Amino acid sequence: MGDLEDELRALLSDEDAEAEYPSEASALRRPEPIRLPLTKAEAACEIGEILAADDNGTHVAVARLASGALVVLADLCPHDGGLLSDGFVEGESVICARHGWEFEGRTGKCLSRSGVSVPCRALKLPHI
């Protein structure tokens, strides 16, 4: 980095510096999805759909499985950090869009790799 760039960074706040001079990693990151509050995501999620939601500050994915069961999963694929909310629902499974890892919707167990899972829980709401 040049001296002039160092001086400019020192003059800008951290947030301004990141916006003006993004790091290589952040330049490759995709924008954060719009996250609905968990209660709104629960009400809006239809069969076969998965939505990004916020559960009291925790990023989660809300999915309505083919059976109508509503589940909440951690919104992070353990494979390489992809967002499960970018994926899709297939039957009773949630599929990560990045590399196709499949997770059992009710348990979070990875069906693509043994010994891998994501935290999840069922929600007891009426079928939409």
HULINLIN-V545701 format. One record per residue. N is the residue number from 1. OMEGA is omega in whole degrees, -180 to 180 (* if undefined). D_FIRST is the distance of its C-alpha to the first C-alpha in Angstrom with 1 decimal. Layout:
# HULINLIN-V545701
n->N omega->OMEGA d_first->D_FIRST
n->N omega->OMEGA d_first->D_FIRST
This chain:
# HULINLIN-V545701
n->1 omega->-179 d_first->0.0
n->2 omega->-180 d_first->3.8
n->3 omega->-179 d_first->6.8
n->4 omega->179 d_first->8.4
n->5 omega->177 d_first->6.5
n->6 omega->179 d_first->6.9
n->7 omega->179 d_first->10.4
n->8 omega->178 d_first->11.1
n->9 omega->-179 d_first->10.6
n->10 omega->-180 d_first->12.8
n->11 omega->-178 d_first->15.3
n->12 omega->173 d_first->15.7
n->13 omega->179 d_first->17.6
n->14 omega->-179 d_first->16.4
n->15 omega->179 d_first->18.4
n->16 omega->180 d_first->17.3
n->17 omega->180 d_first->13.6
n->18 omega->179 d_first->14.5
n->19 omega->-178 d_first->16.7
n->20 omega->-177 d_first->14.2
n->21 omega->-177 d_first->11.1
n->22 omega->176 d_first->13.0
n->23 omega->-179 d_first->11.9
n->24 omega->-179 d_first->13.2
n->25 omega->-178 d_first->16.3
n->26 omega->178 d_first->17.2
n->27 omega->-179 d_first->16.9
n->28 omega->-179 d_first->19.5
n->29 omega->176 d_first->21.7
n->30 omega->-180 d_first->24.8
n->31 omega->178 d_first->26.0
n->32 omega->180 d_first->28.1
n->33 omega->173 d_first->31.8
n->34 omega->-177 d_first->34.1
n->35 omega->175 d_first->36.0
n->36 omega->169 d_first->39.6
n->37 omega->-174 d_first->41.2
n->38 omega->-177 d_first->43.1
n->39 omega->178 d_first->46.5
n->40 omega->179 d_first->45.7
n->41 omega->178 d_first->44.2
n->42 omega->-177 d_first->47.3
n->43 omega->-175 d_first->49.6
n->44 omega->-172 d_first->47.6
n->45 omega->180 d_first->47.2
n->46 omega->-180 d_first->49.8
n->47 omega->179 d_first->51.0
n->48 omega->-176 d_first->48.5
n->49 omega->174 d_first->45.6
n->50 omega->-176 d_first->42.5
n->51 omega->172 d_first->40.5
n->52 omega->-179 d_first->37.4
n->53 omega->178 d_first->38.5
n->54 omega->179 d_first->37.7
n->55 omega->-179 d_first->40.0
n->56 omega->177 d_first->39.5
n->57 omega->178 d_first->35.7
n->58 omega->178 d_first->35.8
n->59 omega->-179 d_first->34.7
n->60 omega->173 d_first->37.7
n->61 omega->177 d_first->39.3
n->62 omega->-178 d_first->42.9
n->63 omega->173 d_first->45.0
n->64 omega->-177 d_first->48.7
n->65 omega->-178 d_first->50.1
n->66 omega->180 d_first->52.9
n->67 omega->-176 d_first->55.5
n->68 omega->178 d_first->54.3
n->69 omega->179 d_first->52.8
n->70 omega->-178 d_first->49.8
n->71 omega->176 d_first->47.1
n->72 omega->179 d_first->43.8
n->73 omega->171 d_first->41.2
n->74 omega->-175 d_first->37.8
n->75 omega->-179 d_first->35.4
n->76 omega->178 d_first->33.3
n->77 omega->-179 d_first->34.3
n->78 omega->-180 d_first->34.0
n->79 omega->180 d_first->33.2
n->80 omega->174 d_first->29.6
n->81 omega->176 d_first->29.3
n->82 omega->179 d_first->30.6
n->83 omega->177 d_first->32.6
n->84 omega->179 d_first->36.3
n->85 omega->173 d_first->37.0
n->86 omega->-176 d_first->35.5
n->87 omega->-178 d_first->38.3
n->88 omega->179 d_first->42.0
n->89 omega->176 d_first->45.4
n->90 omega->-177 d_first->47.8
n->91 omega->179 d_first->51.1
n->92 omega->-177 d_first->50.5
n->93 omega->173 d_first->47.0
n->94 omega->-177 d_first->43.4
n->95 omega->176 d_first->41.3
n->96 omega->-177 d_first->37.5
n->97 omega->-174 d_first->36.3
n->98 omega->-176 d_first->33.3
n->99 omega->172 d_first->35.3
n->100 omega->177 d_first->38.9
n->101 omega->-176 d_first->39.3
n->102 omega->-180 d_first->42.6
n->103 omega->175 d_first->43.5
n->104 omega->-173 d_first->47.0
n->105 omega->-176 d_first->47.0
n->106 omega->-176 d_first->49.4
n->107 omega->-176 d_first->48.0
n->108 omega->-179 d_first->44.3
n->109 omega->178 d_first->45.2
n->110 omega->179 d_first->43.1
n->111 omega->-179 d_first->45.6
n->112 omega->-179 d_first->43.1
n->113 omega->-179 d_first->42.2
n->114 omega->177 d_first->44.6
n->115 omega->-179 d_first->43.7
n->116 omega->177 d_first->41.0
n->117 omega->173 d_first->41.5
n->118 omega->177 d_first->40.0
n->119 omega->178 d_first->41.4
n->120 omega->175 d_first->43.9
n->121 omega->177 d_first->47.0
n->122 omega->175 d_first->49.8
n->123 omega->-179 d_first->50.6
n->124 omega->176 d_first->54.2
n->125 omega->180 d_first->54.4
n->126 omega->176 d_first->57.0
n->127 omega->179 d_first->56.5
n->128 omega->* d_first->55.4
